[in-house]
Structures are given as structure tokens and as C-alpha cells.
């Protein structure tokens, strides 16, 4: 049987999950909220630099933006876990915005 195709959201989350695993194997856990903030800010600034550098090949520009956003998402996920902000006793994450 054919596997159902992944949605674009599933593909994005898989890319973030893969980057999270890669980053964790390279650098281990974040030691503090200050470190998490610094790493997240660095990734956000790298994305912003890419947004402002919208010159040249549009395909390459999108690839670089995607790379930075995947890294940003991975670092946000890493911070959630490393700072103990996810409830491990529940399979459901807490609702956001309530």
C-alpha cells in the first residue's frame, strides 16, 4: 500500500525535528533561559538578515530563509524541552493563548 503523502505542515515539523536532533547531538542541552534567549535571538537575527538580503536568485533566497526558520523552530523546541517547560506527564502540550 502507498503511504499517504505528508502535508506541508508535517514536512516542516519533520525538518525542525531533524534539526533539533542534530543540534542536540552537537551542543547538548541549553544551560539556562539566558542561553536559550541568546540562541533564539541569534537565529531570528540570521533570518532577518536573510529577509533584508532579498537579492539575486529567488530560489536560493527562499532556501536560505527556510534554513534559518528551521533552525529557529528547532531552537525554540530545544528551549521548551531543555528549560523543563513541557509537561512530560501529559501527551498533550498546554494550550497557548488561553
C-alpha positions in Angstrom: 0.0 0.0 0.0 1.1 3.5 -0.6 1.8 5.7 2.4 -0.3 8.9 2.5 1.6 12.0 1.4 2.8 14.2 4.2 1.3 17.7 4.4 3.5 20.7 4.2 3.0 21.2 7.9 4.2 17.7 8.6 7.2 18.2 6.3 8.1 21.5 8.1 7.8 19.9 11.6 9.9 16.9 10.5 12.6 19.3 9.2 12.5 21.1 12.6 12.6 17.8 14.5 15.6 16.7 12.4 17.4 20.0 13.1 16.6 19.7 16.8 18.2 16.3 16.9 21.2 17.5 15.0 21.7 20.5 17.3 21.3 18.4 20.5 23.9 16.0 19.3 26.3 18.8 18.6 25.8 21.1 21.6 23.7 19.2 24.2 21.2 20.9 26.5 20.8 24.6 26.9 22.0 25.5 30.4 19.7 28.5 31.2 16.9 30.7 29.9 19.6 33.3 29.1 21.3 30.9 26.8 18.0 29.9 25.2 17.2 33.6 24.6 20.6 34.2 23.1 20.5 31.2 20.7 16.9 32.0 19.6 17.7 35.7 19.1 20.8 34.7 17.0 18.6 32.5 14.8 16.0 35.2 14.5 18.6 37.8 13.5 20.0 35.4 10.9 16.5 35.1 9.4 16.1 38.8 9.5 19.4 39.4 7.7 18.2 36.9 5.0 14.9 38.7 4.7 16.7 42.0 4.1 19.1 40.5 1.7 16.4 39.7 -0.9 18.7 39.9 -3.9 19.9 37.5 -6.5 18.4 34.1 -7.2 14.9 34.0 -5.6 15.1 30.2 -5.3 18.3 30.4 -3.4 16.9 33.2 -1.2 13.9 31.1 -0.3 16.2 28.1 0.5 18.3 30.3 2.9 15.2 31.7 4.6 13.8 28.2 5.0 17.1 27.0 6.5 17.1 29.9 9.1 13.4 29.3 10.0 14.0 25.6 10.5 16.9 26.4 12.8 14.8 29.0 14.7 12.0 26.5 15.2 14.4 23.8 16.4 15.9 26.2 18.9 12.5 27.2 20.2 11.7 23.5 20.6 15.0 22.8 22.2 14.4 25.6 24.7 11.0 24.3 25.6 12.5 20.9 26.4 15.8 22.0 28.0 14.2 24.5 30.3 11.6 21.9 31.5 8.7 23.9 30.2 6.8 20.9 28.7 4.7 18.7 30.9 6.1 15.2 30.4 3.2 13.6 32.4 0.8 14.5 29.6 0.8 13.6 26.0 -0.9 16.9 25.2 1.0 20.2 25.3 -0.5 23.0 27.2 -2.9 25.3 25.3 -1.3 28.5 24.1 -3.1 31.8 24.4 -5.7 30.7 26.9 
